[in-house]
């Protein structure tokens, strides 16, 4: 149960990063895409939902209501989504650092 509480805290932290209260809102583009900020917000929400699904499956299995295969699948999906998010974060940071090194 401690792992579930830890995971819930991690999901809440990811959502707070996606929607910081004091940060300025990104400019909206006129295109249909919605912008990079909304794309990141959707990705973080997707990771949080996948993690919540894995937690729900784990709790159901602990209560004897879910199949172990469903739990393993949900946890694997959650892990993959989190690894993808971390990889994207690393690439964004790398791109930012490269831009900061450019001469003006």
C-alpha positions in Angstrom: 0.0 0.0 0.0 2.9 2.3 0.6 3.9 1.9 -3.1 0.4 3.0 -4.1 0.6 6.1 -2.0 4.1 6.9 -3.4 2.7 6.4 -7.0 -0.3 8.7 -6.2 2.1 11.3 -4.9 4.2 11.1 -8.1 1.1 11.4 -10.3 0.0 14.4 -8.3 3.4 16.0 -8.7 3.3 15.4 -12.4 0.0 17.1 -12.7 1.1 20.0 -10.7 4.1 20.4 -13.0 1.6 20.4 -15.9 -0.6 23.1 -14.4 1.6 25.4 -12.2 -0.5 28.1 -10.7 1.9 30.9 -10.9 3.3 30.2 -14.4 2.1 32.4 -17.2 -0.2 30.8 -19.7 1.4 29.9 -23.1 0.3 31.9 -26.1 -2.4 30.2 -28.1 -1.6 29.5 -31.8 -4.2 30.1 -34.5 -3.7 26.6 -35.9 -5.8 23.6 -35.0 -2.9 21.9 -33.1 -3.4 24.0 -29.9 0.3 24.5 -29.2 3.2 22.8 -27.5 2.0 23.5 -24.0 -1.3 21.8 -24.5 0.5 18.9 -26.1 2.6 18.5 -23.0 -0.4 18.9 -20.7 -2.2 16.2 -22.6 0.8 13.9 -22.3 1.2 14.4 -18.6 -2.6 13.8 -18.1 -2.3 10.6 -20.1 0.6 9.4 -17.9 -1.3 10.3 -14.8 -4.4 8.4 -16.0 -2.3 5.4 -17.0 -0.8 5.4 -13.5 -4.1 5.7 -11.8 -5.4 2.8 -13.9 -2.5 0.7 -12.7 -3.1 1.6 -9.1 -6.8 0.8 -9.4 -6.0 -2.6 -11.0 -3.5 -3.3 -8.2 -6.0 -2.5 -5.5 -8.6 -4.7 -7.3 -6.2 -7.6 -7.4 -5.4 -7.2 -3.7 -9.1 -7.5 -3.1 -9.4 -10.6 -5.3 -11.5 -8.8 -7.9 -9.0 -8.6 -10.8 -6.9 -10.9 -12.8 -3.1 -10.8 -12.2 -2.5 -10.5 -16.0 -4.6 -7.3 -16.1 -2.6 -5.9 -13.3 0.8 -6.7 -14.9 -0.4 -5.3 -18.2 -1.6 -2.0 -16.5 1.7 -1.7 -14.6 3.7 -2.3 -17.7 1.7 0.3 -19.6 2.2 2.8 -16.8 6.0 2.1 -16.7 6.3 2.6 -20.4 4.3 5.8 -20.4 6.5 7.2 -17.5 9.7 6.2 -19.3 8.5 7.9 -22.5 7.7 11.0 -20.5 11.1 11.0 -18.9 12.8 10.6 -22.3 10.8 13.6 -23.7 11.7 15.7 -20.7 15.4 14.9 -21.2 15.2 15.9 -24.9 13.4 19.1 -24.1 16.0 20.0 -21.5 18.8 19.1 -23.9 17.2 21.3 -26.6 16.9 24.2 -24.1 20.5 23.9 -23.1 21.6 23.8 -26.7 19.6 27.0 -27.4 21.1 28.7 -24.4 24.6 27.9 -25.7 23.9 29.6 -29.1 25.6 33.0 -29.6 23.3 35.9 -30.0 
